[in-house]
Amino acid sequence: MTLNIAIIGAGPAGYYTAEAALKRWGGTARIDIIDRLPTPYGLIRAGVAPDHQSIKAVTKRYEATNLGAGVRFVGNVAVGRDVQIAELLAIYDAVVLSVGAPHDKPLGIPGDDLPGVLGSGAFVGWYNGHPEFAGLQVPLSHHGAAIIGNGNVAIDCARILAKTCEELETSDIAQHSVDALRRSAVRDIHIVGRRGPHQASFTTKEMGELGHLERAQPLVKPGDLPPVEEDAALDPGDRKTVTHLRNFAATPRGDKPITIHFEFFRRPVAVEGNGKAERLIVETTRLEDGKAVGTGELHAIPCGLVIACIGYRTATIPGVPYDEGLGRFPVDGEGRIFKGLYASGWARRGPSGTIGTNRPDGFAVVDAIGADVSESRGGDAPAALDALLAGRGVKTTHFANWQALDAHEVSRARPGAPREKLVSLAEMLGLIG
């Protein structure tokens, strides 16, 4: 049986789903991995911190999937704009939505619409060279920046703001971001969290990196730390992370020009300013049964930039059910939206886990497809898609195009850097021809 499968989204979830389909059906399946960008790899390219190059090595695994029999990458195709879900369901035996969760959750406080308030997805996209955010206005003329959230994305944002341009030279950070950061006046970076060190979601590696920055020192208030004997109840990884925080609290204030302030037990209640963000108002909290409860004590953090690292939502797609409360597609335990339409990765379970967490999702979805599809409807789905898109004047890209673009980016890299990314869709498509 030759199955025709369309996977929407060329990030980790999409590639692990394609890998699972290859393992199950070998070369007898036709698998199209469709993405709205001309380039593959999703958050590996546009979300993973540019100074964490070792994580990006997973693309070698995805490259092997791209080269598998019957697999195609089809880029520059937006589902809902260039082609509709109903049309894909009429062509393919199964359609899998692996579109991630690209939209930032709003802060939901007064002033969150002021210039200078950004979501982490936008800010990360800006420094990673995502075409949709290359032109983002990131205000860096104020000495203060506030980052809301106590997870690794918050740490990534703080680290990029704090590093010297020399420290970033060997990364694949977008050149426009390096240029802007070189002129940055930010000297006080505040990482704001509603609860305390034991409730934070930082991991050991990311926390440890903050202690080795050339021009920045992390600062923790000793009074925010719980009694040291309570660390014993933590799992080993969390205990090491909290140990880093304790070391930061015990380190004397040095003469480094940038300070990363950990603002535990602070709940953001408003952003204020005269036509732009100038300060974040936070309320001191205390823990009651593990929940952060406001005390009524307010404090202002001077800042011209506020970055909300509080989570993400999957984008809606016309013709696909959507759960507003969960911010993703409603699925059963195997990732099934309904027979023929499935979801994997963040589009299935919400924005959680690591890159590798997407792998079991892909295999579960392929099992569901196998249970649902007893026979193929036949036909050449890739050819049918190509004909439909050509009739609409859509210029698609394929893996060979990406390989050429990849080689071009590598060839123009800064000394010691892996690549210099193209950030303009027009430039990308013009290069491809």
Buried (B, 14 or more C-beta within 10 A) or exposed (E): EBBBBBBBBBBBBBBBBBBBBBEBBEEEBBBBBBBBBBBBBBBBBBBBBBBBBEEBEBBEEBBEBBEBEBBBBBBBBBBBEBBBBEBBBEBBBBBBBBBBBBBBBEBEBEBBEBEBBBBBBBBBBBBBBBBBBBEBEBBBEBBBBBBBBBBBBBBBBBBBBBBBBEBBBBBBBBBBBBEBBEEBEBBBBBBBBBBBBBBBBBBBEBBBBBEEBEEBBBBBEEEBBEEEEEBEEBEEEBBBBBBBBBBBBEEEEEEBEBBBBBBBBBBBBBBEBEEBBBBBBBBBBEBEEEEBEBEEEEEEBBBBBBBBBBBBBBBBBEBBEBEEEEBBBBBEEBBBBEEBBBBBBBBBBBBEEEBEBBBEBBBBBBBBBBEBBEEBEEBEBBEBBBEBBEEEEBBBBBBEBBEBBBEBBEEEBBEEBBBBBBBEBEEBBEBBE
